[in-house]
């Protein structure tokens, strides 16, 4: 029995997304080895994360514009091949500058795939199935990140940090071609209110019009604050567990592997399921799931940072991961839905730019900088303030969601209720 297009697309894109996130966070899992081999300060090591995300968010708008105009599939396939090749070539980098350049190339490739894959899935799925499907797609975030910690811990401990990059990059090269077997589609709005295709204007004008949508800028900035915390913790937590909790490299990576795999995976699935099922009661369900999850994660994250007792910081870490990973599927579903069918890839690109510009572009470097000046614990504590700001911004988006969905043609005007 042949699988439907939506099922095939979700399986292929989610699998590639898993490799995407493994490649993205592999350098964090190998922090102690990379720092020692290349003689890096905390700030210099933190800039490796900043360099990746800087390139990632700068090139995402280009792919969003091209994807909405010319289609998604070929750009996605070439992006997956590029990031996989750049990860593999990291095995041979001779110096820190070449490592920074390699991380930048990974950012270009992942910008193409990360921008266009959620837009493509939203093209082939109705509003009521998007949060769940995108939750499955973003299940790759915790599992891929956890695999990075597992690969980094096991390979790095036995053979050093370079072979881990070669091992991680090769599967993506083999899988990129599967995207070509999918069908290019164009979505239509499900209501009688059909937004007209946007008139030709500069890409910057299009992105500015998208950003001004009331729900859009609140969700993007709120998601950016959550991303500041997630990116900073993902990059620095392996090293923090070593220096603050006294764990070995292998122990720290195995703890993060288990926590992110189980708690993060369950959180991502739970967020997507709740976001879809609660839609029957309120259109604001995705935002409620997200904002309440961030509020619940805040005290647990504080426990993970400040407690020295494993009986407290281990469950605190797992609980914070669970609640923070409620967010990716539901918030992306909101972003692509309020953008309308003609601007979905650009909406995802805008989301990528904003969340990384205010989120995990500055957070690895800022945490490392504060660590060099004061202490790593104080640097990591910046994530708590970011989570508080993120929850407030997402709550503030709730009153505007229904009107923005109606304007995008996703619901009839009379359905406006949050």
HELIX and SHEET records of a PDB file:
HELIX    1   1 UNK A    5  UNK A   29  1                                  25    
HELIX    2   2 UNK A   31  UNK A   38  1                                   8    
HELIX    3   3 UNK A   42  UNK A   70  1                                  29    
HELIX    4   4 UNK A   73  UNK A   89  1                                  17    
HELIX    5   5 UNK A   90  UNK A   92  5                                   3    
HELIX    6   6 UNK A   96  UNK A  124  1                                  29    
HELIX    7   7 UNK A  127  UNK A  137  1                                  11    
HELIX    8   8 UNK A  139  UNK A  159  1                                  21    
HELIX    9   9 UNK A  162  UNK A  175  1                                  14    
HELIX   10  10 UNK A  176  UNK A  181  5                                   6    
HELIX   11  11 UNK A  203  UNK A  211  1                                   9    
HELIX   12  12 UNK A  214  UNK A  245  1                                  32    
HELIX   13  13 UNK A  249  UNK A  259  1                                  11    
HELIX   14  14 UNK A  260  UNK A  264  3                                   5    
HELIX   15  15 UNK A  265  UNK A  277  1                                  13    
HELIX   16  16 UNK A  278  UNK A  280  5                                   3    
HELIX   17  17 UNK A  285  UNK A  306  1                                  22    
HELIX   18  18 UNK A  310  UNK A  324  1                                  15    
HELIX   19  19 UNK A  327  UNK A  339  1                                  13    
HELIX   20  20 UNK A  344  UNK A  357  1                                  14    
HELIX   21  21 UNK A  362  UNK A  373  1                                  12    
HELIX   22  22 UNK A  376  UNK A  397  1                                  22    
HELIX   23  23 UNK A  398  UNK A  400  5                                   3    
HELIX   24  24 UNK A  401  UNK A  407  1                                   7    
HELIX   25  25 UNK A  413  UNK A  415  5                                   3    
END                                                                             
